[in-house]
């Protein structure tokens, strides 16, 4: 899958100058002073009550029986047929394998 940002053309010098002019003209975008930077605190310290509501685990939630990553070789036509059924094709292969009688 290609990166959509890679299709953007570079800014011209005039466009960049206009963006910088607009930034400089924004009254809500004042540069922080050295004193303000020295007094800055991490969000969790400055707003502990707000920070508590933002804690969440990263990644996928833990599952009781996690699936194991393996590499197997399948015929191209088998993969093509499963992929043609849409999203979840790997889970469908898993279901077929679980139903298979192995002796």
Helices and strands as residue ranges (DSSP letters): G 4-7, H 13-25, H 34-39, H 43-46, H 48-52, H 76-83, H 89-99
